[in-house]
Amino acid sequence: MSNYRLQLLAIILFAFALRLHNLTYHSLWFDESISVYWAKQTIPRILEVGFTLVEDRLPPLYYLMLKSGINLFGLSEFSVRILSVFFGLLLVPVIMSLATRLFNRQIALTAGLLVAVNPFLIWYSQEARMYAPAVLFATLTVWSFLRVNESTIYFLLLIFFAIAALYSHLYTAFLLPAMGVWLIISYPRQWKLWLMFGGCALLITLAYAPILWATWQFSSEATPGDPFNGFWQRLWALLQAFTIWKAPLSDTLKLLIPTIMGLLALLQIIDFQQFKKFSSSTVKNPILLVTLLLIFPFLIATMLLFRNHLAFFGERYFIEMTPWFLLLLAVGAARGNRYFSIATSSCLIALFLISLPGQWSIPATKEAWRQSVAYLADHAAPNDAILIHPDWVRYPFQFYFRGPGQTYAAFSNVTPQTELDGPMQGVVGEHPIVWLIQSHLDAPDPRHLVEQWLAVRYPLVTELYPSGISLKGYAVDYQLNKLPSVATLTHFQFKNGLELVGYQADKVVSATDELFHPPSGWVHVVLYWRANHSVTTESTPFVHLVGAAGVWGISLDRSSDSLKFYPPFRWTKEQIIRHDIDVNLNPTTPTGEYQLMVGFPEDETQYPLSVVEVMDE
């Protein structure tokens, strides 16, 4: 093998390793679970949804390919994402082939390395969505376009890849006008090329016409936007996405890295005459082509804001711009002599590598469904209720949920006019605890009316806030006739007339918790109280976590706990009241064993509960 081919193979293997690394670190988020849901449907059903764009706004090709992948690899986080890994991997040799044709092998190797380590491309190579195939098919469309005059096969490949790109994501169509403009400028008298490209564009449009018409229809449903309002903010957001993406970096690096790379790419655009030496005999104005491919998607989407304010929905819609941005960086690295080129290329790769580890961190998590469902599996009882709100976020929940608990999904959209009592009483039923798991509430329930319905009726058990999700428990059955069998029996008398007759508590906990309630770990304690005589004073008990060096954990004072919700002066003598408390740990608590102590502020008497072991996270 030649030295270049060995280097190509090494880059591909490196890219493959990066895309496999921590492939299942993040749980599936809502969009990925939708991909799985549609891929599990029949082929006619997928085509129906993909062509009408009523139930889902994206074309059907990816769902069809994912269906084949699931049939081949199974249904797991790894198997539903591995398809995107292969699409993302194939982009590396394709961009290197393009760079070789447009410039030279030196730039091709740099471009391949930049694609291999780019955080934005790696992220979507690990996501079960259509963005990795979309950018690959879009890049293959350009690759075929540059060879269309060599053979009829490239003419057919251009049509095939362009249709595949469009049936993956609509925004890949924005590259076609860029290629047309470049062709007119670079080959003003090549009528044959113009006719060939025009014929391709016509066939591509006809093949995509049904979805194009459906897209035009639903785009009119939203209100128009303002293309000029926020123009520079949108451009900066894309530049950050293409360079640092999800990295939790310092503010200085978040400003510095995109600025350096943006200026380097801009320099190639405004000084492209210097790089005519890179042009091959078959391709004119390569920098112009790359520049047009980079800027056209952004400009066209900006103009579409006149029709629909959602035209700039998110950075991922513009992933087809990324290879051309990286190619400009590779060209910029080729300035000067060989040593300067190596140094510049190494710096660019290093800047991407600085940003890369942050992708596999809790701050980069979109929605922690796997962890939330695992928490419910550990803490929900078989007779508990789990309410998923709104109902359409049940798909990621159902991907992971294996019980226990009875699940409900009652509401899609909630307004002040929505009748809640009937459906909510049906959810509550005879369940002792209702767990409310919520996500994507901004549009369907911005006032949190479902949560308020539960909060005014039942005391809070606990609350957790994993990424993109809110999880709260409400004790429906908090007024008991007898002590639960799982409780530890006690007879702790206090001067205010309250008796602690039992408790439950976590036995092992971490001092820190970056997922559910950062930065501190919590010890959940359930106290069971009884009033031995009439209690007229209002008093709030505390639970402390105590070690040899003092207090390391203090119970959170909540206005929604059962003693405030249902004060002791209202209790009957026979009642046992469930009282849930979370003890918030100091995140610097050393590992070891600690004692839980319960008491009242006005009473010097404190009683020991169980011992809790604090472990490393």
TORZA-385862 format. One record per residue (C-alpha): y, z, x. Coordinates in steps of 0.25 Angstrom, whole numbers, plus 5000, padded with zeros to 4 digits. Each point is the difference from the previous one (the first is absolute). Layout:
<atoms>
YZX
...
</atoms>
This chain:
<atoms>
500050005000
501449975005
501050125003
500849974987
498850004991
499550145007
501450054997
500049954986
498650064997
500650145006
501249994991
499149974988
499150125003
501250095002
500549964987
498750024993
499950145006
501450044995
499749954986
498750084999
500650125006
500250114989
499749894989
499750114990
501050105005
500949984987
499450014986
500149884991
501350004993
500349954986
500249855004
498750005008
499250064989
500649894991
499449905009
498750074999
500150014985
500249854998
499049965011
498950074992
500349924987
499349864997
500549885007
500649944986
500750134998
500650005014
500549854997
500550034987
500950125005
500449925013
500549884992
500750074989
500750115009
500150094988
499150115004
500249985015
501249935006
499249945012
499149885002
498550014999
499549955013
499950135008
499350074988
499049895000
499850025015
499950154999
499049994989
499149925010
500350105011
499650124991
498749924996
499749995015
500550135006
500050104988
501050084994
500650105010
501450025007
499449925012
499449894992
501249974992
500950005012
499249925010
500349874993
501550025004
499650045014
499349865002
501249934994
501050085009
499149975012
500049854998
501550005000
499950035015
499449875005
500749924989
501450045005
499549985015
499649864997
501349974993
500850065011
499249925010
500449874992
501550044998
500250065014
499050035011
498850095003
500950115006
500750024987
498749984992
499450125008
501250094997
500149964986
498550034998
500250145006
501250034991
499349964988
498850085005
500850135001
501149984989
500050124991
500449934987
498849905002
499050105003
500450084988
499749894991
498849965007
499550144996
500449994985
499149944989
501149914995
500449855001
501050015011
499149985013
499449874994
501449964995
500650005014
498749945006
500049884990
501549985001
499949995015
498849914999
500949914991
501049995011
498949975010
499449894992
501449944997
500349995015
498749915001
500149924987
500349875007
498750015009
498949994990
499850004985
499250135001
501350075004
500749944988
498950064991
500150135008
501450014997
499849994985
498950105000
500650115009
501349984992
499350024987
499250115005
501350075005
500749984986
498850054993
500050135009
501550024998
501249924994
501050035012
499249925009
500649884993
501350035007
499549945013
499849864994
501549974999
500250055014
499049905005
500649894992
501450035005
499550005015
499349874997
501249934995
500950055012
499049985011
499449874995
501149934993
499449865000
498550044998
499849954986
498550015001
500150145003
501050034989
499149934990
498750075005
500750144999
500649964986
498749964995
499450135005
501150084994
499849934986
498550025000
500250155004
501050024989
499149934990
498850095004
500950124999
500849964987
499250094990
500450135008
501449955004
500349984985
499450144997
500950065011
501249934995
499850064986
499850145004
501150005010
501049984989
499550134994
500850095010
501550015001
500749915011
500450075013
501249985010
499549925012
501250055008
499950144997
499250075011
499849875007
500150075014
499250124996
498849904995
500149935014
499950135007
498950054992
499249885004
500350015014
499650145000
498749964993
499749895010
500250105012
499750154997
499549994986
499450144996
500350075013
500550144999
501049985012
501350075003
501249954994
500449945014
498749925001
500149954986
501449945003
499749965015
498649934998
500449904989
501449985006
499449955014
498949914993
501049954990
501049965011
498949945008
499649914989
501449964996
500349965014
498949904999
500649944987
501449995006
499649945013
498849914997
500549885008
499550085012
498649994996
499849864998
499250005013
498950074992
499949894990
498849915000
500149854999
499550014986
500950114994
501549995000
500950124999
498950114999
501150115000
500649944988
498750004993
499750145003
501450044996
499949934987
498750064997
500550145002
501349994992
499649924988
499250104993
501150105001
501149914995
499249944989
499650144995
501450045001
500449884991
498950044990
500850134998
500949924991
498849994990
499250135002
500550135007
498550025005
500049875008
500150095012
498950104996
499650055013
499849975015
498649964998
500449884992
500649945013
498850025009
499949855002
501350015008
499450095011
499349905008
501249925002
500850125004
499050045010
499949865005
501550005003
499850135008
498949935008
501049895003
501150105004
499050075010
499849865007
501450005005
500250015015
498950015010
498550044999
500350155003
501150014990
499149944990
498950105003
501050114999
500749964987
498649974993
499550145005
501250074994
499949934987
498550044999
500350145004
501150014989
499049964990
498950095006
501150124999
500149974985
498549984997
499450145000
500950044989
499349914990
498850105001
500850124996
500350084988
501549964999
499549854999
499050034988
500449934987
499150084990
499050105004
499049984989
498750035008
500650135004
500550044986
498649964994
499350085011
500950124997
499649994985
498549995004
500250135007
500950084990
499749944986
498950064991
499149914992
500750054987
501449975005
500949884996
500649905009
501249924994
500449885008
501449964997
500449894998
498749944995
500049885009
500050085013
498550034996
499549895009
500150075014
499650134993
498849944995
499649935013
499850145006
499750094988
498650054999
500350134992
500050114996
501050014988
500249914988
501149895003
501049954990
501149895001
500950014987
501349945003
500649875006
501550024998
500650134994
501450014994
500750114992
499449934988
498650005004
499150094992
499350105010
499550114992
498849934994
499549935013
500350125008
499250104991
498949905001
500050015015
500150155000
498950034990
499150115005
500349985015
500450125007
500849935010
500749864999
500349935014
501149904999
500049895011
501249915000
500549885007
501049894998
500850084990
501449935002
499849904989
499050054991
500450154999
501350025008
500350134992
498650065003
499850034985
498550015001
500150105011
501150084992
499150004988
499050085008
501050085008
500650064987
498650044995
499250055011
500250075014
499849925013
498850025008
500449935012
500849875004
499849905011
500849885005
499149915008
500649865004
500449934988
499450094990
500350134993
498850094996
500250134992
499050094992
500450074987
499250124995
499749984986
499150114998
500750115008
499950114989
498550055002
499150094992
499250035013
500049995015
499449875005
498750015007
500549935013
501150115001
499850125010
500150134992
501150105003
500750124994
501350005006
501050094992
501549985002
501150104995
500649904990
498750004992
499449875005
498650005005
499449895009
498649994995
499549885008
500549895009
499649875007
500549955013
499849885010
499250055012
500449905010
501449935002
500849935010
501450055004
500549864999
499949904990
500749865002
499349944987
500150094988
501250095002
500649975014
500150075010
499350134995
498650034996
499850084987
499050104996
499749994985
499850134993
499650034986
500350144995
499450064987
500950104993
499950104989
501050104994
499550144998
501250044992
501349944995
500849945011
501549994998
500449965014
500049865005
499449995014
499449895009
498950035009
499949955014
498849965009
500250005015
499249955011
500050115011
499550005014
500250105012
501349945003
500650014986
500149914987
499649865002
500049954986
500850034988
499749964985
500949904994
500950064989
499849904988
500850004987
498849944993
498950105004
499250074989
500750135001
501449944998
499449904990
499350114992
500750145004
499150125000
500750074989
499449894990
498650035005
499050074991
499150105006
498749925000
500749885007
499749965014
501149905006
499749905010
501149995010
500049895011
500850025013
500249925012
500250075014
500849915009
499650025015
500950005012
499649875006
500050075014
498950104995
499050015011
498549984997
499250124996
499750094989
501150064990
500050104989
500649964986
500850124994
500550014986
501150094995
501350014992
501450015007
500350134993
498750065003
499650055014
498549994997
499449875005
498549964998
499249915009
499349884995
499149915008
500149965014
500549855003
499649935012
501249915006
499449885007
500649885008
500449884991
</atoms>
